[in-house]
């Protein structure tokens, strides 16, 4: 199905996940408008969308660093990334 471009199924699932997160954020914004900004440990006021962006950006760097230092498999990196996501949405 993805032979016309250099995508694999994991790449497709990643983009489906990212667009799904954006869709969930849109639904949450309709249900609970404003996002309730919080002043977290970074010293800046962040909304849900800001925290999602910080989480996704940090996750990309975590995965790249893992690939650079350890290579495959990525299960340990996935655990770190999930912990990073919990931390960002809880404290940032």
HTML snippet that shows the backbone in 3Dmol.js (N, CA, C, O; Angstrom):
<script src="https://3Dmol.org/build/3Dmol-min.js"></script>
<div id="view" style="width:600px;height:400px;position:relative"></div>
<script>
const pdb = `
ATOM      1  N   UNK A   1       0.822  -1.194   0.000  1.00  0.00           N
ATOM      2  CA  UNK A   1       0.000   0.000   0.000  1.00  0.00           C
ATOM      3  C   UNK A   1       0.869   1.261   0.000  1.00  0.00           C
ATOM      4  O   UNK A   1       0.512   2.259  -0.627  1.00  0.00           O
ATOM      5  N   UNK A   2       1.983   1.220   0.686  1.00  0.00           N
ATOM      6  CA  UNK A   2       2.852   2.393   0.758  1.00  0.00           C
ATOM      7  C   UNK A   2       4.065   2.250  -0.151  1.00  0.00           C
ATOM      8  O   UNK A   2       5.098   2.867   0.107  1.00  0.00           O
ATOM      9  N   UNK A   3       3.962   1.459  -1.197  1.00  0.00           N
ATOM     10  CA  UNK A   3       5.099   1.234  -2.084  1.00  0.00           C
ATOM     11  C   UNK A   3       5.468   2.459  -2.910  1.00  0.00           C
ATOM     12  O   UNK A   3       6.601   2.560  -3.381  1.00  0.00           O
ATOM     13  N   UNK A   4       4.549   3.378  -3.094  1.00  0.00           N
ATOM     14  CA  UNK A   4       4.821   4.538  -3.925  1.00  0.00           C
ATOM     15  C   UNK A   4       5.689   5.581  -3.211  1.00  0.00           C
ATOM     16  O   UNK A   4       6.150   6.535  -3.838  1.00  0.00           O
ATOM     17  N   UNK A   5       5.911   5.405  -1.917  1.00  0.00           N
ATOM     18  CA  UNK A   5       6.816   6.283  -1.182  1.00  0.00           C
ATOM     19  C   UNK A   5       7.603   5.436  -0.185  1.00  0.00           C
ATOM     20  O   UNK A   5       7.285   4.268   0.035  1.00  0.00           O
ATOM     21  N   UNK A   6       8.602   6.016   0.397  1.00  0.00           N
ATOM     22  CA  UNK A   6       9.506   5.258   1.268  1.00  0.00           C
ATOM     23  C   UNK A   6       8.968   5.162   2.688  1.00  0.00           C
ATOM     24  O   UNK A   6       9.728   5.335   3.641  1.00  0.00           O
ATOM     25  N   UNK A   7       7.690   4.894   2.850  1.00  0.00           N
ATOM     26  CA  UNK A   7       7.092   4.754   4.163  1.00  0.00           C
ATOM     27  C   UNK A   7       6.975   3.284   4.522  1.00  0.00           C
ATOM     28  O   UNK A   7       6.846   2.409   3.665  1.00  0.00           O
ATOM     29  N   UNK A   8       7.026   3.053   5.813  1.00  0.00           N
ATOM     30  CA  UNK A   8       6.763   1.722   6.340  1.00  0.00           C
ATOM     31  C   UNK A   8       5.519   1.824   7.218  1.00  0.00           C
ATOM     32  O   UNK A   8       5.031   2.922   7.487  1.00  0.00           O
ATOM     33  N   UNK A   9       5.017   0.694   7.658  1.00  0.00           N
ATOM     34  CA  UNK A   9       3.849   0.730   8.536  1.00  0.00           C
ATOM     35  C   UNK A   9       4.118   1.474   9.844  1.00  0.00           C
ATOM     36  O   UNK A   9       3.255   2.229  10.290  1.00  0.00           O
ATOM     37  N   UNK A  10       5.288   1.290  10.483  1.00  0.00           N
ATOM     38  CA  UNK A  10       5.537   2.085  11.689  1.00  0.00           C
ATOM     39  C   UNK A  10       5.516   3.594  11.431  1.00  0.00           C
ATOM     40  O   UNK A  10       5.051   4.361  12.275  1.00  0.00           O
ATOM     41  N   UNK A  11       6.012   4.017  10.281  1.00  0.00           N
ATOM     42  CA  UNK A  11       5.965   5.439   9.944  1.00  0.00           C
ATOM     43  C   UNK A  11       4.519   5.890   9.786  1.00  0.00           C
ATOM     44  O   UNK A  11       4.144   6.958  10.271  1.00  0.00           O
ATOM     45  N   UNK A  12       3.725   5.100   9.124  1.00  0.00           N
ATOM     46  CA  UNK A  12       2.308   5.442   8.947  1.00  0.00           C
ATOM     47  C   UNK A  12       1.601   5.503  10.294  1.00  0.00           C
ATOM     48  O   UNK A  12       0.817   6.421  10.534  1.00  0.00           O
ATOM     49  N   UNK A  13       1.861   4.542  11.178  1.00  0.00           N
ATOM     50  CA  UNK A  13       1.240   4.568  12.498  1.00  0.00           C
ATOM     51  C   UNK A  13       1.664   5.789  13.299  1.00  0.00           C
ATOM     52  O   UNK A  13       0.867   6.349  14.051  1.00  0.00           O
ATOM     53  N   UNK A  14       2.920   6.205  13.141  1.00  0.00           N
ATOM     54  CA  UNK A  14       3.382   7.404  13.830  1.00  0.00           C
ATOM     55  C   UNK A  14       2.576   8.620  13.389  1.00  0.00           C
ATOM     56  O   UNK A  14       2.115   9.391  14.231  1.00  0.00           O
ATOM     57  N   UNK A  15       2.401   8.801  12.099  1.00  0.00           N
ATOM     58  CA  UNK A  15       1.654   9.962  11.618  1.00  0.00           C
ATOM     59  C   UNK A  15       0.178   9.855  11.971  1.00  0.00           C
ATOM     60  O   UNK A  15      -0.457  10.870  12.257  1.00  0.00           O
ATOM     61  N   UNK A  16      -0.376   8.662  11.958  1.00  0.00           N
ATOM     62  CA  UNK A  16      -1.754   8.489  12.402  1.00  0.00           C
ATOM     63  C   UNK A  16      -1.872   8.882  13.877  1.00  0.00           C
ATOM     64  O   UNK A  16      -2.845   9.522  14.275  1.00  0.00           O
ATOM     65  N   UNK A  17      -0.882   8.499  14.685  1.00  0.00           N
ATOM     66  CA  UNK A  17      -0.878   8.854  16.103  1.00  0.00           C
ATOM     67  C   UNK A  17      -0.800  10.366  16.297  1.00  0.00           C
ATOM     68  O   UNK A  17      -1.548  10.924  17.100  1.00  0.00           O
ATOM     69  N   UNK A  18       0.096  11.034  15.572  1.00  0.00           N
ATOM     70  CA  UNK A  18       0.248  12.482  15.713  1.00  0.00           C
ATOM     71  C   UNK A  18      -1.043  13.191  15.311  1.00  0.00           C
ATOM     72  O   UNK A  18      -1.512  14.072  16.031  1.00  0.00           O
ATOM     73  N   UNK A  19      -1.621  12.818  14.168  1.00  0.00           N
ATOM     74  CA  UNK A  19      -2.866  13.455  13.739  1.00  0.00           C
ATOM     75  C   UNK A  19      -4.015  13.101  14.671  1.00  0.00           C
ATOM     76  O   UNK A  19      -4.922  13.911  14.864  1.00  0.00           O
ATOM     77  N   UNK A  20      -3.992  11.914  15.249  1.00  0.00           N
ATOM     78  CA  UNK A  20      -4.990  11.549  16.243  1.00  0.00           C
ATOM     79  C   UNK A  20      -4.886  12.419  17.492  1.00  0.00           C
ATOM     80  O   UNK A  20      -5.901  12.847  18.042  1.00  0.00           O
ATOM     81  N   UNK A  21      -3.652  12.680  17.938  1.00  0.00           N
ATOM     82  CA  UNK A  21      -3.447  13.576  19.090  1.00  0.00           C
ATOM     83  C   UNK A  21      -3.973  14.972  18.802  1.00  0.00           C
ATOM     84  O   UNK A  21      -4.606  15.591  19.657  1.00  0.00           O
ATOM     85  N   UNK A  22      -3.710  15.465  17.601  1.00  0.00           N
ATOM     86  CA  UNK A  22      -4.199  16.790  17.224  1.00  0.00           C
ATOM     87  C   UNK A  22      -5.729  16.790  17.192  1.00  0.00           C
ATOM     88  O   UNK A  22      -6.360  17.759  17.613  1.00  0.00           O
ATOM     89  N   UNK A  23      -6.321  15.707  16.694  1.00  0.00           N
ATOM     90  CA  UNK A  23      -7.780  15.603  16.679  1.00  0.00           C
ATOM     91  C   UNK A  23      -8.369  15.577  18.078  1.00  0.00           C
ATOM     92  O   UNK A  23      -9.384  16.220  18.343  1.00  0.00           O
ATOM     93  N   UNK A  24      -7.729  14.830  18.977  1.00  0.00           N
ATOM     94  CA  UNK A  24      -8.199  14.783  20.368  1.00  0.00           C
ATOM     95  C   UNK A  24      -8.086  16.156  21.015  1.00  0.00           C
ATOM     96  O   UNK A  24      -8.975  16.566  21.761  1.00  0.00           O
ATOM     97  N   UNK A  25      -6.991  16.872  20.733  1.00  0.00           N
ATOM     98  CA  UNK A  25      -6.839  18.224  21.273  1.00  0.00           C
ATOM     99  C   UNK A  25      -7.921  19.154  20.738  1.00  0.00           C
ATOM    100  O   UNK A  25      -8.409  20.014  21.470  1.00  0.00           O
ATOM    101  N   UNK A  26      -8.301  18.996  19.477  1.00  0.00           N
ATOM    102  CA  UNK A  26      -9.367  19.817  18.904  1.00  0.00           C
ATOM    103  C   UNK A  26     -10.700  19.523  19.590  1.00  0.00           C
ATOM    104  O   UNK A  26     -11.461  20.439  19.901  1.00  0.00           O
ATOM    105  N   UNK A  27     -10.977  18.245  19.822  1.00  0.00           N
ATOM    106  CA  UNK A  27     -12.218  17.874  20.510  1.00  0.00           C
ATOM    107  C   UNK A  27     -12.226  18.421  21.933  1.00  0.00           C
ATOM    108  O   UNK A  27     -13.242  18.945  22.390  1.00  0.00           O
ATOM    109  N   UNK A  28     -11.101  18.304  22.638  1.00  0.00           N
ATOM    110  CA  UNK A  28     -11.012  18.840  24.001  1.00  0.00           C
ATOM    111  C   UNK A  28     -11.189  20.355  24.022  1.00  0.00           C
ATOM    112  O   UNK A  28     -11.769  20.901  24.960  1.00  0.00           O
ATOM    113  N   UNK A  29     -10.691  21.031  22.992  1.00  0.00           N
ATOM    114  CA  UNK A  29     -10.825  22.486  22.929  1.00  0.00           C
ATOM    115  C   UNK A  29     -12.284  22.882  22.714  1.00  0.00           C
ATOM    116  O   UNK A  29     -12.729  23.909  23.228  1.00  0.00           O
ATOM    117  N   UNK A  30     -13.028  22.080  21.960  1.00  0.00           N
ATOM    118  CA  UNK A  30     -14.451  22.366  21.757  1.00  0.00           C
ATOM    119  C   UNK A  30     -15.227  22.110  23.049  1.00  0.00           C
ATOM    120  O   UNK A  30     -16.105  22.891  23.418  1.00  0.00           O
ATOM    121  N   UNK A  31     -14.901  21.017  23.729  1.00  0.00           N
ATOM    122  CA  UNK A  31     -15.626  20.666  24.956  1.00  0.00           C
ATOM    123  C   UNK A  31     -15.226  21.571  26.118  1.00  0.00           C
ATOM    124  O   UNK A  31     -16.084  22.065  26.849  1.00  0.00           O
ATOM    125  N   UNK A  32     -13.922  21.785  26.284  1.00  0.00           N
ATOM    126  CA  UNK A  32     -13.385  22.614  27.375  1.00  0.00           C
ATOM    127  C   UNK A  32     -12.545  23.732  26.775  1.00  0.00           C
ATOM    128  O   UNK A  32     -11.325  23.595  26.696  1.00  0.00           O
ATOM    129  N   UNK A  33     -13.155  24.830  26.351  1.00  0.00           N
ATOM    130  CA  UNK A  33     -12.393  25.881  25.670  1.00  0.00           C
ATOM    131  C   UNK A  33     -11.367  26.553  26.580  1.00  0.00           C
ATOM    132  O   UNK A  33     -11.529  26.606  27.799  1.00  0.00           O
ATOM    133  N   UNK A  34     -10.320  27.057  25.960  1.00  0.00           N
ATOM    134  CA  UNK A  34      -9.320  27.831  26.684  1.00  0.00           C
ATOM    135  C   UNK A  34      -8.093  27.052  27.074  1.00  0.00           C
ATOM    136  O   UNK A  34      -7.004  27.626  27.092  1.00  0.00           O
ATOM    137  N   UNK A  35      -8.200  25.807  27.381  1.00  0.00           N
ATOM    138  CA  UNK A  35      -7.056  24.991  27.724  1.00  0.00           C
ATOM    139  C   UNK A  35      -6.498  25.213  29.115  1.00  0.00           C
ATOM    140  O   UNK A  35      -5.578  24.500  29.516  1.00  0.00           O
ATOM    141  N   UNK A  36      -7.013  26.166  29.863  1.00  0.00           N
ATOM    142  CA  UNK A  36      -6.582  26.433  31.226  1.00  0.00           C
ATOM    143  C   UNK A  36      -5.059  26.498  31.350  1.00  0.00           C
ATOM    144  O   UNK A  36      -4.434  25.530  31.784  1.00  0.00           O
ATOM    145  N   UNK A  37      -4.463  27.620  30.977  1.00  0.00           N
ATOM    146  CA  UNK A  37      -2.996  27.733  31.070  1.00  0.00           C
ATOM    147  C   UNK A  37      -2.497  27.466  32.486  1.00  0.00           C
ATOM    148  O   UNK A  37      -3.129  27.849  33.470  1.00  0.00           O
ATOM    149  N   UNK A  38      -1.343  26.795  32.562  1.00  0.00           N
ATOM    150  CA  UNK A  38      -0.693  26.469  33.841  1.00  0.00           C
ATOM    151  C   UNK A  38       0.719  27.008  33.829  1.00  0.00           C
ATOM    152  O   UNK A  38       1.375  27.052  32.788  1.00  0.00           O
ATOM    153  N   UNK A  39       1.177  27.416  34.992  1.00  0.00           N
ATOM    154  CA  UNK A  39       2.567  27.849  35.157  1.00  0.00           C
ATOM    155  C   UNK A  39       3.327  26.676  35.758  1.00  0.00           C
ATOM    156  O   UNK A  39       3.192  26.376  36.944  1.00  0.00           O
ATOM    157  N   UNK A  40       4.133  26.014  34.923  1.00  0.00           N
ATOM    158  CA  UNK A  40       4.820  24.805  35.354  1.00  0.00           C
ATOM    159  C   UNK A  40       6.265  25.041  35.721  1.00  0.00           C
ATOM    160  O   UNK A  40       6.687  26.179  35.927  1.00  0.00           O
ATOM    161  N   UNK A  41       7.027  23.959  35.804  1.00  0.00           N
ATOM    162  CA  UNK A  41       8.411  24.031  36.250  1.00  0.00           C
ATOM    163  C   UNK A  41       9.336  24.642  35.212  1.00  0.00           C
ATOM    164  O   UNK A  41      10.466  25.007  35.536  1.00  0.00           O
ATOM    165  N   UNK A  42       8.881  24.760  33.967  1.00  0.00           N
ATOM    166  CA  UNK A  42       9.713  25.418  32.956  1.00  0.00           C
ATOM    167  C   UNK A  42       9.706  26.934  33.106  1.00  0.00           C
ATOM    168  O   UNK A  42      10.515  27.630  32.493  1.00  0.00           O
ATOM    169  N   UNK A  43       8.785  27.443  33.927  1.00  0.00           N
ATOM    170  CA  UNK A  43       8.718  28.880  34.153  1.00  0.00           C
ATOM    171  C   UNK A  43       7.894  29.613  33.110  1.00  0.00           C
ATOM    172  O   UNK A  43       7.945  30.841  33.035  1.00  0.00           O
ATOM    173  N   UNK A  44       7.138  28.883  32.307  1.00  0.00           N
ATOM    174  CA  UNK A  44       6.281  29.505  31.298  1.00  0.00           C
ATOM    175  C   UNK A  44       4.866  28.995  31.471  1.00  0.00           C
ATOM    176  O   UNK A  44       4.646  27.908  32.005  1.00  0.00           O
ATOM    177  N   UNK A  45       3.909  29.786  31.016  1.00  0.00           N
ATOM    178  CA  UNK A  45       2.522  29.356  31.030  1.00  0.00           C
ATOM    179  C   UNK A  45       2.276  28.486  29.801  1.00  0.00           C
ATOM    180  O   UNK A  45       2.586  28.886  28.679  1.00  0.00           O
ATOM    181  N   UNK A  46       1.717  27.294  30.016  1.00  0.00           N
ATOM    182  CA  UNK A  46       1.467  26.377  28.913  1.00  0.00           C
ATOM    183  C   UNK A  46       0.014  25.924  28.924  1.00  0.00           C
ATOM    184  O   UNK A  46      -0.604  25.793  29.980  1.00  0.00           O
ATOM    185  N   UNK A  47      -0.514  25.690  27.736  1.00  0.00           N
ATOM    186  CA  UNK A  47      -1.848  25.114  27.588  1.00  0.00           C
ATOM    187  C   UNK A  47      -1.689  23.656  27.175  1.00  0.00           C
ATOM    188  O   UNK A  47      -0.569  23.161  27.048  1.00  0.00           O
ATOM    189  N   UNK A  48      -2.807  22.971  26.966  1.00  0.00           N
ATOM    190  CA  UNK A  48      -2.751  21.575  26.524  1.00  0.00           C
ATOM    191  C   UNK A  48      -1.971  21.427  25.229  1.00  0.00           C
ATOM    192  O   UNK A  48      -1.149  20.521  25.096  1.00  0.00           O
ATOM    193  N   UNK A  49      -2.225  22.306  24.280  1.00  0.00           N
ATOM    194  CA  UNK A  49      -1.539  22.234  22.989  1.00  0.00           C
ATOM    195  C   UNK A  49      -0.048  22.465  23.125  1.00  0.00           C
ATOM    196  O   UNK A  49       0.747  21.804  22.457  1.00  0.00           O
ATOM    197  N   UNK A  50       0.343  23.407  23.993  1.00  0.00           N
ATOM    198  CA  UNK A  50       1.769  23.645  24.235  1.00  0.00           C
ATOM    199  C   UNK A  50       2.437  22.412  24.815  1.00  0.00           C
ATOM    200  O   UNK A  50       3.533  22.033  24.401  1.00  0.00           O
ATOM    201  N   UNK A  51       1.765  21.785  25.781  1.00  0.00           N
ATOM    202  CA  UNK A  51       2.335  20.585  26.393  1.00  0.00           C
ATOM    203  C   UNK A  51       2.416  19.433  25.401  1.00  0.00           C
ATOM    204  O   UNK A  51       3.367  18.653  25.441  1.00  0.00           O
ATOM    205  N   UNK A  52       1.431  19.313  24.507  1.00  0.00           N
ATOM    206  CA  UNK A  52       1.491  18.287  23.469  1.00  0.00           C
ATOM    207  C   UNK A  52       2.701  18.532  22.565  1.00  0.00           C
ATOM    208  O   UNK A  52       3.430  17.596  22.237  1.00  0.00           O
ATOM    209  N   UNK A  53       2.913  19.780  22.165  1.00  0.00           N
ATOM    210  CA  UNK A  53       4.046  20.105  21.307  1.00  0.00           C
ATOM    211  C   UNK A  53       5.374  19.821  22.009  1.00  0.00           C
ATOM    212  O   UNK A  53       6.282  19.249  21.406  1.00  0.00           O
ATOM    213  N   UNK A  54       5.493  20.216  23.277  1.00  0.00           N
ATOM    214  CA  UNK A  54       6.717  19.964  24.042  1.00  0.00           C
ATOM    215  C   UNK A  54       6.960  18.458  24.151  1.00  0.00           C
ATOM    216  O   UNK A  54       8.095  17.998  24.026  1.00  0.00           O
ATOM    217  N   UNK A  55       5.895  17.697  24.384  1.00  0.00           N
ATOM    218  CA  UNK A  55       6.022  16.246  24.497  1.00  0.00           C
ATOM    219  C   UNK A  55       6.467  15.622  23.179  1.00  0.00           C
ATOM    220  O   UNK A  55       7.378  14.794  23.166  1.00  0.00           O
ATOM    221  N   UNK A  56       5.838  16.009  22.073  1.00  0.00           N
ATOM    222  CA  UNK A  56       6.200  15.439  20.779  1.00  0.00           C
ATOM    223  C   UNK A  56       7.619  15.816  20.371  1.00  0.00           C
ATOM    224  O   UNK A  56       8.363  14.977  19.862  1.00  0.00           O
ATOM    225  N   UNK A  57       7.997  17.071  20.593  1.00  0.00           N
ATOM    226  CA  UNK A  57       9.345  17.510  20.251  1.00  0.00           C
ATOM    227  C   UNK A  57      10.385  16.795  21.114  1.00  0.00           C
ATOM    228  O   UNK A  57      11.403  16.325  20.606  1.00  0.00           O
ATOM    229  N   UNK A  58      10.125  16.717  22.412  1.00  0.00           N
ATOM    230  CA  UNK A  58      11.036  16.005  23.301  1.00  0.00           C
ATOM    231  C   UNK A  58      11.131  14.531  22.955  1.00  0.00           C
ATOM    232  O   UNK A  58      12.208  13.940  23.029  1.00  0.00           O
ATOM    233  N   UNK A  59      10.009  13.936  22.580  1.00  0.00           N
ATOM    234  CA  UNK A  59      10.009  12.520  22.200  1.00  0.00           C
ATOM    235  C   UNK A  59      10.869  12.279  20.968  1.00  0.00           C
ATOM    236  O   UNK A  59      11.584  11.280  20.887  1.00  0.00           O
ATOM    237  N   UNK A  60      10.798  13.194  20.011  1.00  0.00           N
ATOM    238  CA  UNK A  60      11.625  13.050  18.807  1.00  0.00           C
ATOM    239  C   UNK A  60      13.104  13.070  19.180  1.00  0.00           C
ATOM    240  O   UNK A  60      13.881  12.260  18.674  1.00  0.00           O
ATOM    241  N   UNK A  61      13.494  13.979  20.051  1.00  0.00           N
ATOM    242  CA  UNK A  61      14.893  14.047  20.468  1.00  0.00           C
ATOM    243  C   UNK A  61      15.305  12.818  21.275  1.00  0.00           C
ATOM    244  O   UNK A  61      16.433  12.341  21.150  1.00  0.00           O
ATOM    245  N   UNK A  62      14.398  12.308  22.100  1.00  0.00           N
ATOM    246  CA  UNK A  62      14.689  11.099  22.873  1.00  0.00           C
ATOM    247  C   UNK A  62      14.928   9.921  21.934  1.00  0.00           C
ATOM    248  O   UNK A  62      15.887   9.168  22.106  1.00  0.00           O
ATOM    249  N   UNK A  63      14.062   9.765  20.948  1.00  0.00           N
ATOM    250  CA  UNK A  63      14.221   8.660  20.001  1.00  0.00           C
ATOM    251  C   UNK A  63      15.498   8.807  19.187  1.00  0.00           C
ATOM    252  O   UNK A  63      16.202   7.821  18.966  1.00  0.00           O
ATOM    253  N   UNK A  64      15.810  10.020  18.737  1.00  0.00           N
ATOM    254  CA  UNK A  64      17.037  10.212  17.961  1.00  0.00           C
ATOM    255  C   UNK A  64      18.282   9.939  18.802  1.00  0.00           C
ATOM    256  O   UNK A  64      19.236   9.327  18.322  1.00  0.00           O
ATOM    257  N   UNK A  65      18.274  10.392  20.054  1.00  0.00           N
ATOM    258  CA  UNK A  65      19.415  10.137  20.931  1.00  0.00           C
ATOM    259  C   UNK A  65      19.561   8.637  21.186  1.00  0.00           C
ATOM    260  O   UNK A  65      20.675   8.112  21.186  1.00  0.00           O
ATOM    261  N   UNK A  66      18.439   7.950  21.405  1.00  0.00           N
ATOM    262  CA  UNK A  66      18.480   6.507  21.631  1.00  0.00           C
ATOM    263  C   UNK A  66      19.066   5.789  20.418  1.00  0.00           C
ATOM    264  O   UNK A  66      19.919   4.913  20.557  1.00  0.00           O
ATOM    265  N   UNK A  67      18.602   6.169  19.234  1.00  0.00           N
ATOM    266  CA  UNK A  67      19.127   5.538  18.024  1.00  0.00           C
ATOM    267  C   UNK A  67      20.613   5.817  17.857  1.00  0.00           C
ATOM    268  O   UNK A  67      21.359   4.952  17.395  1.00  0.00           O
ATOM    269  N   UNK A  68      21.053   7.022  18.229  1.00  0.00           N
ATOM    270  CA  UNK A  68      22.463   7.367  18.103  1.00  0.00           C
ATOM    271  C   UNK A  68      23.350   6.617  19.076  1.00  0.00           C
ATOM    272  O   UNK A  68      24.466   6.231  18.728  1.00  0.00           O
ATOM    273  N   UNK A  69      22.865   6.407  20.298  1.00  0.00           N
ATOM    274  CA  UNK A  69      23.694   5.771  21.315  1.00  0.00           C
ATOM    275  C   UNK A  69      23.536   4.251  21.376  1.00  0.00           C
ATOM    276  O   UNK A  69      24.515   3.534  21.581  1.00  0.00           O
ATOM    277  N   UNK A  70      22.292   3.751  21.196  1.00  0.00           N
ATOM    278  CA  UNK A  70      22.032   2.336  21.406  1.00  0.00           C
ATOM    279  C   UNK A  70      21.576   1.597  20.154  1.00  0.00           C
ATOM    280  O   UNK A  70      21.809   0.394  20.035  1.00  0.00           O
ATOM    281  N   UNK A  71      20.944   2.274  19.238  1.00  0.00           N
ATOM    282  CA  UNK A  71      20.411   1.605  18.062  1.00  0.00           C
ATOM    283  C   UNK A  71      19.100   0.906  18.371  1.00  0.00           C
ATOM    284  O   UNK A  71      18.299   1.378  19.177  1.00  0.00           O
ATOM    285  N   UNK A  72      18.901  -0.211  17.724  1.00  0.00           N
ATOM    286  CA  UNK A  72      17.668  -0.966  17.909  1.00  0.00           C
ATOM    287  C   UNK A  72      17.849  -1.999  19.009  1.00  0.00           C
ATOM    288  O   UNK A  72      18.992  -2.374  19.267  1.00  0.00           O
ATOM    289  N   UNK A  73      16.828  -2.479  19.665  1.00  0.00           N
ATOM    290  CA  UNK A  73      15.408  -2.182  19.581  1.00  0.00           C
ATOM    291  C   UNK A  73      15.051  -0.909  20.342  1.00  0.00           C
ATOM    292  O   UNK A  73      15.856  -0.384  21.111  1.00  0.00           O
ATOM    293  N   UNK A  74      13.850  -0.429  20.119  1.00  0.00           N
ATOM    294  CA  UNK A  74      13.429   0.859  20.670  1.00  0.00           C
ATOM    295  C   UNK A  74      12.492   0.731  21.874  1.00  0.00           C
ATOM    296  O   UNK A  74      11.879   1.722  22.270  1.00  0.00           O
ATOM    297  N   UNK A  75      12.366  -0.438  22.457  1.00  0.00           N
ATOM    298  CA  UNK A  75      11.426  -0.623  23.568  1.00  0.00           C
ATOM    299  C   UNK A  75      11.822   0.199  24.795  1.00  0.00           C
ATOM    300  O   UNK A  75      10.960   0.776  25.458  1.00  0.00           O
ATOM    301  N   UNK A  76      13.111   0.255  25.097  1.00  0.00           N
ATOM    302  CA  UNK A  76      13.553   1.067  26.231  1.00  0.00           C
ATOM    303  C   UNK A  76      13.285   2.538  25.993  1.00  0.00           C
ATOM    304  O   UNK A  76      12.887   3.268  26.900  1.00  0.00           O
ATOM    305  N   UNK A  77      13.505   2.956  24.785  1.00  0.00           N
ATOM    306  CA  UNK A  77      13.250   4.342  24.417  1.00  0.00           C
ATOM    307  C   UNK A  77      11.761   4.669  24.508  1.00  0.00           C
ATOM    308  O   UNK A  77      11.387   5.767  24.921  1.00  0.00           O
ATOM    309  N   UNK A  78      10.929   3.733  24.130  1.00  0.00           N
ATOM    310  CA  UNK A  78       9.487   3.945  24.224  1.00  0.00           C
ATOM    311  C   UNK A  78       9.073   4.136  25.674  1.00  0.00           C
ATOM    312  O   UNK A  78       8.227   4.982  25.965  1.00  0.00           O
ATOM    313  N   UNK A  79       9.651   3.368  26.588  1.00  0.00           N
ATOM    314  CA  UNK A  79       9.341   3.523  28.016  1.00  0.00           C
ATOM    315  C   UNK A  79       9.765   4.900  28.515  1.00  0.00           C
ATOM    316  O   UNK A  79       9.027   5.540  29.264  1.00  0.00           O
ATOM    317  N   UNK A  80      10.942   5.360  28.108  1.00  0.00           N
ATOM    318  CA  UNK A  80      11.407   6.696  28.492  1.00  0.00           C
ATOM    319  C   UNK A  80      10.480   7.763  27.932  1.00  0.00           C
ATOM    320  O   UNK A  80      10.157   8.732  28.619  1.00  0.00           O
ATOM    321  N   UNK A  81      10.054   7.590  26.691  1.00  0.00           N
ATOM    322  CA  UNK A  81       9.189   8.562  26.038  1.00  0.00           C
ATOM    323  C   UNK A  81       7.830   8.625  26.721  1.00  0.00           C
ATOM    324  O   UNK A  81       7.277   9.714  26.878  1.00  0.00           O
ATOM    325  N   UNK A  82       7.280   7.494  27.129  1.00  0.00           N
ATOM    326  CA  UNK A  82       6.000   7.497  27.844  1.00  0.00           C
ATOM    327  C   UNK A  82       6.156   8.208  29.189  1.00  0.00           C
ATOM    328  O   UNK A  82       5.291   8.987  29.589  1.00  0.00           O
ATOM    329  N   UNK A  83       7.259   7.936  29.878  1.00  0.00           N
ATOM    330  CA  UNK A  83       7.534   8.649  31.131  1.00  0.00           C
ATOM    331  C   UNK A  83       7.670  10.145  30.917  1.00  0.00           C
ATOM    332  O   UNK A  83       7.190  10.936  31.728  1.00  0.00           O
ATOM    333  N   UNK A  84       8.322  10.538  29.830  1.00  0.00           N
ATOM    334  CA  UNK A  84       8.464  11.951  29.484  1.00  0.00           C
ATOM    335  C   UNK A  84       7.082  12.566  29.243  1.00  0.00           C
ATOM    336  O   UNK A  84       6.822  13.687  29.679  1.00  0.00           O
ATOM    337  N   UNK A  85       6.200  11.846  28.556  1.00  0.00           N
ATOM    338  CA  UNK A  85       4.861  12.354  28.298  1.00  0.00           C
ATOM    339  C   UNK A  85       4.068  12.556  29.584  1.00  0.00           C
ATOM    340  O   UNK A  85       3.389  13.571  29.748  1.00  0.00           O
ATOM    341  N   UNK A  86       4.153  11.599  30.485  1.00  0.00           N
ATOM    342  CA  UNK A  86       3.465  11.730  31.778  1.00  0.00           C
ATOM    343  C   UNK A  86       4.010  12.936  32.535  1.00  0.00           C
ATOM    344  O   UNK A  86       3.246  13.720  33.098  1.00  0.00           O
ATOM    345  N   UNK A  87       5.329  13.081  32.546  1.00  0.00           N
ATOM    346  CA  UNK A  87       5.947  14.213  33.237  1.00  0.00           C
ATOM    347  C   UNK A  87       5.496  15.540  32.636  1.00  0.00           C
ATOM    348  O   UNK A  87       5.140  16.462  33.370  1.00  0.00           O
ATOM    349  N   UNK A  88       5.508  15.644  31.319  1.00  0.00           N
ATOM    350  CA  UNK A  88       5.147  16.906  30.666  1.00  0.00           C
ATOM    351  C   UNK A  88       3.701  17.286  30.960  1.00  0.00           C
ATOM    352  O   UNK A  88       3.428  18.437  31.300  1.00  0.00           O
ATOM    353  N   UNK A  89       2.780  16.353  30.840  1.00  0.00           N
ATOM    354  CA  UNK A  89       1.375  16.704  31.055  1.00  0.00           C
ATOM    355  C   UNK A  89       1.037  16.877  32.531  1.00  0.00           C
ATOM    356  O   UNK A  89       0.007  17.461  32.866  1.00  0.00           O
ATOM    357  N   UNK A  90       1.890  16.376  33.410  1.00  0.00           N
ATOM    358  CA  UNK A  90       1.625  16.491  34.844  1.00  0.00           C
ATOM    359  C   UNK A  90       2.288  17.732  35.442  1.00  0.00           C
ATOM    360  O   UNK A  90       1.667  18.426  36.247  1.00  0.00           O
ATOM    361  N   UNK A  91       3.537  18.026  35.067  1.00  0.00           N
ATOM    362  CA  UNK A  91       4.305  19.074  35.732  1.00  0.00           C
ATOM    363  C   UNK A  91       4.577  20.329  34.902  1.00  0.00           C
ATOM    364  O   UNK A  91       4.810  21.397  35.468  1.00  0.00           O
ATOM    365  N   UNK A  92       4.553  20.223  33.586  1.00  0.00           N
ATOM    366  CA  UNK A  92       4.968  21.389  32.771  1.00  0.00           C
ATOM    367  C   UNK A  92       3.825  22.321  32.567  1.00  0.00           C
ATOM    368  O   UNK A  92       3.978  23.352  31.912  1.00  0.00           O
TER     369      UNK A  92
END
`;
const viewer = $3Dmol.createViewer("view");
viewer.addModel(pdb, "pdb");
viewer.setStyle({}, {cartoon: {color: "spectrum"}});
viewer.zoomTo();
viewer.render();
</script>
